[in-house]
């Protein structure tokens, strides 16, 4: 899903409505899913991250892309699920924990 002009609470509500709750969301998520991820993966956080934001610079008018790496615990969980290969390299921290792996 590519959120355009959506706030995070709208994203989680929309995902609940289409039966795709976000893990760790205590308000709109599924308690059973959250408990399972806590038990199996020691995951007690919301699995939602903003990794890239694209906009037009307000002064120069040029395209601007802001990128932030996923948190280390998020990356470890992706690895345990076998999903680490599907994440864009620019969203992974490098070996020193810095953006742009």
N, C-alpha and C positions, 0 to 999 in steps of 0.2 A: 504494500500500500504506500503510495506517495502522498503524504498529507500536504495539502495546499491550503493555507490559511486555517488550519485546525489547531486547537490546543490539545494538550495531552489527554485531558479528561474526556474530550469528544472522541478521541481515538479509542480509548478503552471502552467507552459506552458503545461505539459502533461495532467494535470487535465482539462485545458481548452479544449484541443484537444478531450478528451473523454467526453466532455459536463458535467464535474463535477467541475465547478470553485470553488475556495476557497474563502469563504466569507472574504471581506475586502481587497482583492487584486485589487488595482486600475488599474494595468496594464493589467492583463490577466483575471480578474474577470468580473462579470456581474454587471453593475451599478445599475440595478433594484434590484438585490439581496442585494447589499451592502446598498442601501437606505432603503430597507425594514428592515434589521437588525438594522440599525441606529434608525429607527422610533419605531420599536417594542421592541427592547432590549437595546437601547442606546449603541450599539456596533459599535465603530468606529476604530476597530483594525483588523489586519490580524489574522484570526482564524487558525493559523498554529503554532505548537509547537513541539520542539524536547524534548521528555520526557525521552528517553533512548538511550544510545549509547553503543554498545558492540564491543569490540576489543580485540586483543591480546596485552598484555603489551610488549612494545619493548625490555625491559631488561630481565624480568623474563620469558617471553613466556607464562605466565598464562592468562586465560580469565579474562577480566576486564569489568565490567558493571558500567557505570556512569548513574545515574538517577537524574532527576530534576523534581520537582513538576510543575503542571500547575499553571499559574497565577490565583489569586483569582477571577478576573473578568471572566476568561475563565471558571472556575469551576461554578460560579454563572449562567452563560449562559447555560452550560450543564444541570444544575438543572432545569432551567426554561423550557428547551426543553424536560425534562424528560429523559435525556440521562446520568445522573450522575451515574447510576448503572452499566453502561457498561465500565467505565473507571477503569483500574487497580488501586487498592488501593495505590500501591507504587508511583503512579503519582499524588496523591492528597496531598495537604499540610495538616499537622495535625492541631489540634485546636489552636496551637501556631504559625501557619504559617510556620512551618519547614517542610523539606522534609520527606517523609516516613510515611504519615498519618496512 
